[in-house]
Amino acid sequence: MYMRHFLTFFTVLLFSSVAVAQTSTLRNNGNAVQLMVDGKPFIVLGGELGNSSAACPEDIEANFAKLRKMGLNTVLVPAYWDLTEPVEGQFDFSLTDKVLEEARANDLKVIFLWFGAWKNSMSCYAPLWFKQDFEKYPRAYTGEGKPLEIASSFSDNVFAADNKAFKTWLSHVAEIDRDHGTVIMVQIENEIGMLEDARDHSAVADRHFNAQVPQELMSFLKKNRKTLHPYMDSKWGENGYRTKGTWTEVFGEDVYTDEIFMAWHYAEYVEKMAQSARKIYDVPLFVNAAMNSRGRKPGEYPSAGPLAHLIDIWHAGAPTLDFIAPDLYDDGFKGWVSQYHLHNNPLFIPETKHMQNNGVRAFYVLGEHDAIGISPFAIEDGSAEQGTPFVEGYEKLREMMPLVSRWQGRDAMWGLLFDQKNTERIIEDGSLVLTCRHNFTLPWDPRATDGSEWPEGGGIVIRLAEDEYVVAGNGIVVEFATVAEKTMTSVRKALGEDGFVAAGSSGPDASVSASSRIWDADRCGIGSCDEVEVLPDGSFRYVRRLNGDQDHQGRHVRISVGDYKVLHVKLYRYR
């Protein structure tokens, strides 16, 4: 799905045939998907403006000047239908023009978010003329017949108006951006989904619901049976994997079938818009999803949106999209991101809660999931002060981009993310075992033991060659051992404040018989641990050697909480 972006030139087709230079595309690199900008791998270190923060020129000017200072390379910006077409058929592109002007002045790329028929399920950014004419542009209805502030995806008039505005706006973007390539991706709509009910119960929606499941969907499910999401496979299997019938005959009669039905029709709607976009400005296209968290049922969360358990429906209904992206605000960050990094869906996080530790989480998703990028929400509310954790984290990530890009998709990179409850990860890498932990598992920082809440620690580990690694991030400690020596060490030493084993201890193997303590294994030692700077070509500039107290005399490598570093580690073997 994401291999279609390989052309060097594409064409604006809406009103005229105009050649546009392609500057943004997706490519496969090993088992990863990379965003390419101007022919080079590009990792989005982004931030999304709050919903109303690009609604006037003064805010745009003030915000963009700040964002570059925060270390961003990309800003995600709403494009509002109601402000773009305030009067039906009359268009105003002044805000779009201002966004691109300020982005270029501050060396930022732009990802536009089309706030059209739906924003967070609701039609709040549709123009007033559209909202008022509810007979021409009908709403979705609950099962009780209640009209909602949600435009019906089953209305041809709704689609025609939304798509006309979208095409007109995007044609303008293509015209003014063709020589610059500032716009690198476009999001279609925002957090699509039904609220208050799992599906639209309008008369036209009911007719579709009582009709046969489209053959296009059935063919997709049959073809991809072995790789379907477990939820989708189970739901289909409940009725014997039927290959034809109505929605209830194929999937059963419950609210979850309502959701599957609605997801198909939302996806079909977006697919038609994506096809329009592909003909006008061929940059990567995606949709975003509000999570179905906290044990809610469809309709209690935005039902039928591009959620992980419905990803097969969306891939079937909207094949022109390049990927589906999660908006992450709830606990369980690691679990959520793993649901969206799939064999047919690269990971991009267009929204996440803005926190000082966003840099730590960015390190994690890049290392563990080969992510395209990450973007905290309401980024303009953050601090641009140098030395703050967020700014320092993004600064170090910008430095790391050439190295990370080189190693994406090569199965030689891991992400680390720790908190007070999840403190350790074991990585088995060939003949070596890497024990990675939160730095506060060592007792040397007073905050580790005085009852303070542990801030998240995390980073990235890259194997450059046999016995050679990069460890980067914040608040982590990594021990290296051979598989053989790991099996011979039964208990981790309890270290005191000075790094020595507690007085009177017989050491880690006190409970092991004398015969089993006879050592017969190769050991792994730290030959050198150097703090380095990553140069633009991915090579290193030596900063300092850390072979003493900083690596506990060769026992581990570590990076303190609140201190972003890149460490170049060379190992050796001995007996």
Secondary structure, DSSP 8 states (H G I E B T S, - for coil): -TT----SEEEE-SSS-EEEE--EEEEEETTEEEEEETTEE--EEEEE--TTTTSSHHHHHHHHHHHHHTT-SEEEEEEEHHHHSSBTTB---HHHHHHHHHHHHTT-EEEEEEEEEEETTB-TTS-HHHHH-TTTS-EEE-TT--EEEEE-TT-HHHHHHHHHHHHHHHHHHHHHHTTT--EEEEEEEES--B-SSSS--SHHHHHHHTSB--HHHHHHHHHTGGGS-HHHHHHHHTTT--SSSBHHHHH-SSHHHHHHHHHHHHHHHHHHHHHHHHHH----EEEEEE---TT--BTTB-BTSS-GGGHHHHHHH-TT--EEEEEE-SS-HHHHHHHH-BTTB--EEEEE---TTHHHHHHHHHHHH--SEEEEBSGGGS---TTSHHHHHHHHHHHHHHHHHHHTTSS-EEEEEE-SS--EEEEEETTEEEEEEEGGGSS-SGGGTSS-----EEEEEEEEETTEEEEEEESEEEEEEEHHHHHH--S---B-TTSSB-TT---TTTTS-TGGGS--S-EEEEEEEEEEEE-TTS-EEEEEE--SGGGTTTT-EEE-TT--EEEEEEEEEE-
